[in-house]
Amino acid sequence: MKDHILGPGTVEWLGTQYRTILPRAATGGAMAIFDSVGQPGSGPPRHIHHDADETFVMLTGEAEFWSAGETLLRGPGETVFVPRGTSHTFRVVGEQPSRHLVILSPGGFEDFFPEMADQGLRIPEDMEQIVATAARYNLEFTGPPLGAEG
C-alpha cells in the first residue's frame, strides 16, 4: 500500500485529501463526485476543464474562488458553478480546513488526483509532467494559484 492512500478510495496529494464517492462508471459517464479536504492556504493553479462543468458544494471551512475574473467567498452550504471552458481556481481561507464536494459533469477527471499522488508529483517542481498528464484529462493550466500572483 502506498503512503498516500489513506483509506478506501481516499488519496492525498500535496496535503489535500480526495475521495471519489461517485465514479463516472456508476453514472454511465454522466458525472463523478469526489469529496475533498484542503488545508488553509491550499488551492490549485488557475486552470480550465475543457470538457466538464464543475460544481463545488462547501461543507466546512471557507474558500475564495476566482472564476473568469470574478472573486467569490463561499462557506458551508454555499455552492460555486464553473462552466466548462472557464478559467478558475480557489484557495482555502481562514484557519480551518475546507471540506467540499466537487461534482464534474461529465465524469472522468476524478482519476487525475490518484494519478498525481501515485507519481508523487509536486507543484511547481514537476509542472512539466503535471501539465502533460493534465492534458490527457482535458485540463489546461492558465496561471498561478491565488496568492502567488506576485
N, C-alpha and C positions, 0 to 999 in steps of 0.2 A: 504494500500500500504506500502510495506516495505521500509525502508530508503535507501537501496542500489539500488533500482530501480530508474533509472534516467529519463527514457522516454520509448517510445515503443521499447521493445526488448533490452534495454541497462541496464546492471547491473554494479556495481562497487564492486571489490573485492581487498582488500589490496592496494587501491589507483589507481588501473588500471581499466579503463572502457572497457567493452566488449559489442559489439552489433552484434548479428547474423544477417547478411544481406542475406544469402542464406542457409537455413536449409537443412539438408540431405533429409527431406521429399519432398522438391521441386526438388531434383535431382534423386529420386529413390534410394537414399543412396550413389550415386557415389561420392559426395563431399559435403562439407559445407564450407562456408566462413564467418569469423567474422572480424569486424573492431575493432581494439584495440588501446587505447591511454594510454601509460605508462609514468610515471613521471621520471625525471632524477634519475639515480641510481637504478631504479626498474628492476626486472627481476626474472624469476623463478629459483628454484633449478635445477641443471643438471638432465635431465630425458630422457626417451625413450618412444616413441609411438610404441608399438609392432605391431599395426595393421593399421597404417596410415602413408602416406607420408605427409610432412608438408612443405609448401612454404610460405615464408614471402615476402611481397611486401611493401617496405618502401615508405611512403607517405610524412612524415615530420620528422624532427629530425634525430638523428643518433643512431645506436645501434652497440655494439660489440657482435658478435656471436662467440660461441665456438661450434664446431661440430667435434666429433671424433678426438680431439687433434689439430685441425686447428682453428686459430683465424682469424676472418674477421671483418672489419669495413664497415658498409653499411649505406648509406644515401638515400635521396629522389630519387626515380626512380630506385633503385637497388633492387635486389632480393637475397634470400638465399633459396636453396632447401635442405631439410633434409630427406633422405630416411628412411622409417620405419625401426625400429630396431637400429637406430643410436643415441648414447648418445649426447645430445646437450643442450645448454642454450643460453641466451643472456642477455645483460644489456643495458639500455638506458644510453647513454653517452652525455656529454655536458650539457648545461643549459636549453635546450628546451625539452618539452615532445616529445615523438615519437609516431606518428600515423602510423600504418601499418595494412595491410590486412593479415590475416592468412587463407590459403587455405589448408584444410585437405581432403585427398583422401584415403579411403572413408570417408564419414561424420560420425558423431556420437559423437565426442569429444566436440562439441560446447555446449553441455549441462553441461559439467563439471563446468564451471565458475558460471553459475546461481546457481548450487547446492552448491558450496563452499560459495557463497555470502549469500544464504538463511540460511545456517547453521552458518554464522558468524565465520568461521574457520580462524585461524591465523597461520602464519609460523614464528618461529618454534614451538610455544606453542602447537599447535594442530596437529602436524605432524602424530601422530599415526592414528587419524581419517581421515586425508587427504590421507594418504597412503592407508588406507582401501578403501576409496571412489575411489581413482585413479585407483585401481586395477580393479574395475568394468568398467573403461573406457580404459583398456589395457595400462595404463600409469604406469611406474615404475620410481621412483626417484633413481638417481645414484650418487649424490654428491651435494655439496653446490652451491649456486648462485655464479656468477662471483664476485670477490672482497671479498668473505667470506672464501676463501681458507686458510687464516691464515696469 
